[in-house]
Amino acid sequence: MLLVSVELGALLGAITLALIAVVGWAGPRWTKEGRLLMRIRRLGEAYALLPESSERDQLGTVITELAHELNAWNGPDRRMARRWRIGSSIGALVIAYGVMIGFWSATNLDPSVLWVWSLIVGTMAGALSVAVTEIAERVITRRAARAAHEARMGAFRRGKSLKTN
């Protein structure tokens, strides 16, 4: 039984190391903020290498537009989306711990079997957290777009122009 436990532990350790590398690479690419920051960083490096020219000025304009988009993303209207992201992660972690503690105390299984169940429950909690975050961001984005549209229509009805970004 000890041999199976050691082999299972080594396998789970290898899977964990691979997942850490994957999450480290893909993590910044999952959010709009991360993608904008990566793009600004790459274009900024290219901007620094270009000699004075019209192409460099155009690239500077693109970088400035991306920075404005990043500022809009980090603005107060996106605060709710960020809260959902953090809250869903914490909630999924608490639920996963609760399920595993309840499962372990109810079944008194061998620790090697519990490792597998912990991996399964942790994966499901992570998937649940990602799903809740994505759904919340889409709902918040739709609500913000609807509110902006209603504000533009209200200004139009009153005969005023409403500046849009």
C-alpha positions as CSV (number, residue, x, y, z in Angstrom):
1,M,0.0,0.0,0.0
2,L,2.9,2.3,0.7
3,L,4.2,1.9,-2.9
4,V,0.9,2.9,-4.4
5,S,0.8,5.9,-2.1
6,V,4.3,7.0,-3.1
7,E,3.6,6.5,-6.8
8,L,0.3,8.4,-6.5
9,G,2.0,11.2,-4.6
10,A,4.7,11.5,-7.3
11,L,2.1,11.5,-10.1
12,L,0.0,14.2,-8.3
13,G,3.2,16.2,-7.7
14,A,4.1,16.0,-11.4
15,I,0.6,17.0,-12.4
16,T,0.8,20.0,-10.0
17,L,4.1,21.1,-11.4
18,A,2.7,21.0,-14.9
19,L,-0.4,22.9,-13.8
20,I,1.6,25.6,-12.1
21,A,3.5,26.2,-15.4
22,V,0.3,26.3,-17.4
23,V,-1.4,28.6,-15.0
24,G,1.7,30.8,-14.9
25,W,1.7,31.1,-18.7
26,A,-2.0,31.4,-19.2
27,G,-3.0,33.4,-16.1
28,P,-2.2,36.8,-17.5
29,R,-4.0,35.9,-20.8
30,W,-7.3,35.1,-19.1
31,T,-8.3,38.6,-18.2
32,K,-8.7,41.6,-20.4
33,E,-6.5,43.6,-18.1
34,G,-3.7,41.0,-18.4
35,R,-4.0,41.0,-22.2
36,L,-3.9,44.8,-22.4
37,L,-0.9,45.0,-20.1
38,M,1.0,42.4,-22.1
39,R,0.2,44.2,-25.3
40,I,1.2,47.6,-23.9
41,R,4.4,46.1,-22.6
42,R,5.3,44.5,-26.0
43,L,4.5,47.6,-28.0
44,G,6.4,49.7,-25.5
45,E,9.5,47.6,-26.0
46,A,9.1,48.0,-29.7
47,Y,8.5,51.7,-29.4
48,A,11.7,52.1,-27.4
49,L,13.7,50.5,-30.2
50,L,12.3,52.5,-33.1
51,P,14.1,55.5,-34.3
52,E,12.3,58.8,-34.6
53,S,9.8,58.4,-37.4
54,S,6.1,58.6,-38.3
55,E,5.7,54.9,-37.6
56,R,7.0,55.5,-34.1
57,D,4.5,58.3,-33.6
58,Q,1.7,56.0,-34.8
59,L,2.8,53.3,-32.4
60,G,2.9,55.8,-29.6
61,T,-0.7,56.7,-30.5
62,V,-1.7,53.0,-30.4
63,I,0.0,52.6,-27.0
64,T,-1.8,55.7,-25.7
65,E,-5.2,54.3,-26.9
66,L,-4.5,51.0,-25.2
67,A,-3.6,52.8,-22.0
68,H,-6.9,54.7,-22.1
69,E,-8.7,51.3,-22.6
70,L,-6.8,49.9,-19.7
71,N,-7.7,52.9,-17.5
72,A,-11.4,52.4,-18.5
73,W,-11.1,48.8,-17.6
74,N,-9.7,49.6,-14.2
75,G,-12.3,52.3,-13.6
76,P,-15.0,52.3,-10.9
77,D,-17.6,50.8,-13.2
78,R,-15.5,47.6,-13.5
79,R,-15.1,47.3,-9.8
80,M,-18.0,45.0,-9.5
81,A,-16.5,42.6,-12.1
82,R,-13.2,42.5,-10.1
83,R,-15.2,41.8,-6.9
84,W,-17.0,38.9,-8.5
85,R,-13.6,37.5,-9.7
86,I,-12.1,37.6,-6.2
87,G,-15.3,36.6,-4.4
88,S,-16.0,33.6,-6.6
89,S,-12.4,32.3,-6.2
90,I,-12.6,32.6,-2.4
91,G,-16.1,31.1,-2.4
92,A,-15.0,28.1,-4.5
93,L,-12.0,27.6,-2.2
94,V,-14.1,27.6,0.9
95,I,-16.7,25.2,-0.7
96,A,-13.9,22.9,-1.8
97,Y,-12.4,22.8,1.7
98,G,-15.8,22.2,3.2
99,V,-16.6,19.4,0.8
100,M,-13.2,17.7,1.4
101,I,-13.4,18.0,5.2
102,G,-16.9,16.7,5.3
103,F,-16.1,13.9,2.8
104,W,-13.0,12.9,4.8
105,S,-14.7,12.9,8.2
106,A,-17.7,11.0,6.9
107,T,-15.8,8.2,5.0
108,N,-12.5,7.8,6.9
109,L,-10.8,6.9,3.6
110,D,-7.1,6.2,3.1
111,P,-5.1,9.4,2.5
112,S,-4.0,8.3,-1.0
113,V,-7.6,8.0,-2.1
114,L,-8.3,11.4,-0.5
115,W,-5.6,13.0,-2.7
116,V,-7.4,11.9,-5.8
117,W,-10.7,13.2,-4.5
118,S,-9.0,16.5,-3.4
119,L,-7.7,16.9,-6.9
120,I,-11.1,16.3,-8.4
121,V,-12.9,18.6,-6.0
122,G,-10.3,21.3,-6.5
123,T,-10.6,21.1,-10.2
124,M,-14.4,21.3,-10.0
125,A,-14.1,24.3,-7.7
126,G,-11.7,26.1,-10.0
127,A,-14.0,25.4,-13.0
128,L,-16.9,26.7,-11.0
129,S,-15.0,29.9,-10.1
130,V,-14.0,30.6,-13.7
131,A,-17.6,30.0,-14.9
132,V,-19.1,32.3,-12.3
133,T,-16.5,35.0,-13.1
134,E,-17.1,34.8,-16.8
135,I,-20.9,34.9,-16.5
136,A,-20.7,37.8,-14.0
137,E,-18.4,39.8,-16.3
138,R,-20.7,39.3,-19.3
139,V,-23.8,40.3,-17.3
140,I,-22.0,43.4,-15.9
141,T,-20.7,44.4,-19.3
142,R,-24.2,44.1,-20.8
143,R,-25.7,46.1,-17.9
144,A,-23.1,48.9,-18.4
145,A,-23.7,48.9,-22.2
146,R,-27.5,49.1,-21.6
147,A,-27.1,51.9,-19.1
148,A,-24.8,53.8,-21.5
149,H,-27.3,53.3,-24.4
150,E,-30.2,54.5,-22.2
151,A,-28.1,57.6,-21.3
152,R,-27.4,58.3,-24.9
153,M,-31.0,57.9,-25.9
154,G,-32.2,60.1,-23.0
155,A,-29.7,62.8,-24.1
156,F,-30.9,62.4,-27.7
157,R,-34.5,62.8,-26.6
158,R,-33.6,65.9,-24.7
159,G,-31.8,67.3,-27.8
160,K,-28.4,67.2,-26.3
161,S,-25.3,65.3,-27.5
162,L,-23.7,62.9,-25.1
163,K,-20.0,62.4,-25.7
164,T,-19.0,58.7,-26.1
165,N,-15.6,57.2,-25.9
